[in-house]
Amino acid sequence: MTWGSAEALVPLPASETGSWLADAGMDVSVPHRLIAGDRLAFWLQAYVNNSRGHPFVGHAAASWENARHTTARLEVVHTTPGVPTEVRGALARFAR
């Protein structure tokens, strides 16, 4: 989901989800596969801390490993070139 307005959330088609990350050069195939399989536990996205909220510089996604949704597995952590390694570490840490 993405913010469509201040009043409501607007669902995106799965094929468009994360397109802003793909535009920034990141591979979103793993999260898309997890969405299609109804296994996406979460998808964290990192961007430059400024008034615009972009450019996007990294993402992390995890899958549910069981039907009860009690165990998640980190599937991907990716940052763009030049991003401090602390960003990758923070994505992985927040994924726990």
Backbone as numpy.savetxt, mean C-alpha at the origin, in Angstrom:
# Nx Ny Nz CAx CAy CAz Cx Cy Cz
-9.87 1.98 -1.00 -10.72 3.15 -1.00 -9.83 4.38 -1.00
-10.33 5.42 -1.56 -9.60 6.68 -1.55 -10.57 7.80 -1.21
-10.05 8.88 -0.77 -10.92 10.01 -0.45 -11.40 10.64 -1.73
-12.70 10.62 -1.96 -13.29 11.27 -3.12 -13.72 12.68 -2.77
-14.11 12.89 -1.54 -14.49 14.21 -1.05 -14.38 14.17 0.46
-14.58 15.29 1.08 -14.53 15.33 2.54 -15.72 14.61 3.15
-16.78 14.40 2.39 -18.00 13.81 2.92 -18.08 12.29 2.78
-17.40 11.71 1.80 -17.61 10.29 1.55 -16.37 9.61 1.01
-16.28 8.30 1.23 -15.25 7.47 0.61 -15.80 6.94 -0.70
-14.95 6.89 -1.70 -15.36 6.41 -3.01 -14.56 5.16 -3.33
-15.21 4.00 -3.51 -14.46 2.79 -3.85 -13.90 2.88 -5.27
-12.68 2.40 -5.42 -12.05 2.34 -6.74 -12.12 0.93 -7.28
-12.20 0.77 -8.59 -12.07 -0.58 -9.15 -10.69 -1.13 -8.78
-10.61 -2.43 -8.55 -9.34 -3.04 -8.13 -8.21 -2.71 -9.10
-8.52 -2.62 -10.39 -7.49 -2.34 -11.39 -6.89 -0.95 -11.24
-7.61 -0.03 -10.61 -7.12 1.34 -10.42 -6.49 1.56 -9.05
-6.72 0.64 -8.14 -6.20 0.79 -6.79 -4.67 0.80 -6.84
-4.08 1.81 -6.23 -2.63 1.93 -6.22 -2.03 2.45 -7.51
-2.86 2.95 -8.43 -2.33 3.44 -9.71 -1.33 4.57 -9.49
-1.52 5.35 -8.42 -0.60 6.43 -8.09 0.78 5.89 -7.71
0.80 4.68 -7.13 2.09 4.05 -6.81 2.75 3.55 -8.09
1.95 2.93 -8.96 2.48 2.46 -10.25 3.02 3.64 -11.06
2.31 4.77 -11.03 2.79 5.97 -11.73 4.13 6.44 -11.20
4.40 6.15 -9.92 5.68 6.53 -9.30 6.76 5.47 -9.53
6.44 4.41 -10.31 7.42 3.40 -10.67 7.45 2.18 -9.77
6.42 2.01 -8.93 6.39 0.85 -8.03 5.50 -0.25 -8.60
5.88 -1.48 -8.31 5.13 -2.65 -8.75 3.98 -2.89 -7.77
2.75 -2.85 -8.26 1.57 -3.06 -7.42 0.91 -4.41 -7.71
1.62 -5.30 -8.40 1.01 -6.58 -8.77 0.72 -7.46 -7.55
1.56 -7.43 -6.54 1.31 -8.27 -5.35 0.05 -7.81 -4.62
-0.09 -6.52 -4.30 -1.35 -6.10 -3.66 -2.57 -6.38 -4.54
-2.46 -6.20 -5.85 -3.59 -6.49 -6.75 -3.95 -7.97 -6.69
-2.95 -8.85 -6.65 -3.21 -10.29 -6.54 -3.91 -10.60 -5.22
-3.48 -9.95 -4.15 -4.10 -10.18 -2.84 -5.54 -9.67 -2.81
-5.80 -8.54 -3.44 -7.17 -8.02 -3.53 -8.04 -9.01 -4.30
-7.55 -9.48 -5.44 -8.32 -10.41 -6.27 -8.62 -11.70 -5.52
-7.70 -12.14 -4.68 -7.90 -13.37 -3.91 -8.57 -13.14 -2.57
-9.02 -11.92 -2.32 -9.67 -11.55 -1.06 -8.78 -11.88 0.14
-7.47 -11.61 0.01 -6.51 -11.92 1.07 -5.74 -10.69 1.55
-6.04 -9.50 1.03 -5.29 -8.30 1.44 -5.65 -7.94 2.87
-4.65 -8.00 3.75 -4.85 -7.61 5.16 -4.70 -6.09 5.29
-3.67 -5.52 4.66 -3.49 -4.07 4.66 -2.51 -3.69 3.57
-2.54 -2.42 3.24 -1.63 -1.87 2.23 -1.24 -0.48 2.70
-0.04 -0.35 3.23 0.48 0.93 3.70 1.17 1.65 2.55
1.03 2.96 2.52 1.66 3.74 1.46 2.35 4.95 2.07
3.54 5.23 1.60 4.34 6.34 2.13 4.51 7.41 1.07
4.42 8.65 1.51 4.64 9.76 0.61 5.44 10.84 1.33
5.96 11.78 0.56 6.74 12.87 1.12 5.82 13.71 2.01
6.32 14.05 3.18 5.53 14.83 4.14 5.55 16.30 3.73
4.55 16.67 2.94 4.42 18.06 2.50 2.94 18.39 2.38
2.61 19.59 2.01 1.21 20.01 1.95 0.43 19.32 0.83
1.12 18.77 -0.17 0.44 18.09 -1.28 0.21 16.61 -1.02
0.98 16.00 -0.12 0.84 14.57 0.14 1.37 13.70 -0.98
2.29 14.19 -1.73 2.95 13.40 -2.77 4.28 14.06 -3.09
5.21 13.42 -3.69 5.10 12.14 -4.38 5.09 10.94 -3.43
4.54 9.85 -3.93 4.57 8.59 -3.18 5.95 8.00 -3.31
6.48 7.44 -2.20 7.86 6.96 -2.19 8.01 5.51 -1.73
6.92 4.87 -1.34 7.02 3.47 -0.92 5.69 2.89 -0.54
5.69 1.55 -0.40 4.48 0.86 0.05 4.83 -0.50 0.65
3.92 -1.02 1.44 4.06 -2.35 2.05 2.68 -2.97 2.07
2.61 -4.27 1.78 1.33 -4.98 1.79 1.49 -6.32 2.48
0.42 -6.74 3.13 0.42 -8.04 3.82 -0.85 -8.80 3.47
-0.75 -10.12 3.59 -1.89 -11.00 3.28 -2.37 -11.70 4.54
-3.66 -12.07 4.53 -4.18 -12.93 5.59 -3.74 -14.34 5.29
-3.23 -15.02 6.29 -2.73 -16.37 6.13 -3.74 -17.44 6.55
-4.83 -17.03 7.17 -5.83 -18.01 7.58 -7.23 -17.41 7.43
-8.22 -18.26 7.41 -9.60 -17.84 7.18 -10.14 -16.97 8.31
-9.61 -17.12 9.52 -10.09 -16.34 10.66 -9.48 -14.94 10.72
-8.55 -14.66 9.82 -7.88 -13.35 9.76 -7.19 -12.99 11.08
-6.50 -13.96 11.62 -5.75 -13.72 12.86 -4.24 -13.67 12.62
-3.79 -14.12 11.46 -2.37 -14.14 11.15 -2.14 -13.49 9.79
-1.26 -12.49 9.76 -0.92 -11.81 8.51 0.54 -12.07 8.17
0.84 -12.02 6.88 2.20 -12.23 6.40 2.61 -11.04 5.54
3.74 -10.45 5.83 4.26 -9.34 5.03 4.66 -9.88 3.66
4.08 -9.33 2.62 4.32 -9.82 1.26 5.29 -8.94 0.48
5.22 -7.64 0.69 6.07 -6.74 -0.09 6.35 -5.46 0.70
7.58 -5.00 0.61 7.98 -3.66 1.07 8.84 -3.09 -0.04
8.48 -1.92 -0.53 9.22 -1.34 -1.64 9.31 0.17 -1.46
10.49 0.71 -1.70 10.67 2.16 -1.71 11.36 2.55 -3.01
11.14 3.77 -3.44 11.76 4.26 -4.66 13.23 4.60 -4.40
14.04 4.63 -5.46 15.46 4.96 -5.30 15.65 6.33 -4.65
16.63 6.40 -3.76 16.97 7.65 -3.12 16.22 7.92 -1.83
15.23 7.09 -1.52 14.47 7.28 -0.28 15.32 6.73 0.87
15.40 7.44 1.98 16.19 6.95 3.11 15.74 5.56 3.56
16.69 4.73 3.96 16.37 3.36 4.38 15.43 3.33 5.58
15.40 4.42 6.34 14.49 4.48 7.49 13.03 4.38 7.06
12.72 4.85 5.86 11.33 4.76 5.36 10.96 3.30 5.16
11.85 2.53 4.54 11.59 1.09 4.35 11.42 0.40 5.69
12.29 0.73 6.64 12.19 0.16 7.98 10.88 0.52 8.66
10.45 1.77 8.49 9.19 2.20 9.10 8.01 1.48 8.48
8.01 1.29 7.17 6.92 0.54 6.53 6.85 -0.87 7.07
8.00 -1.52 7.20 8.03 -2.89 7.72 7.60 -2.94 9.19
8.05 -1.97 9.98 7.68 -1.91 11.39 6.19 -1.70 11.58
5.62 -0.76 10.85 4.19 -0.49 10.98 3.35 -1.64 10.46
3.96 -2.49 9.66 3.24 -3.64 9.12 3.05 -4.73 10.15
3.75 -4.68 11.26 3.63 -5.73 12.27 2.36 -5.63 13.03
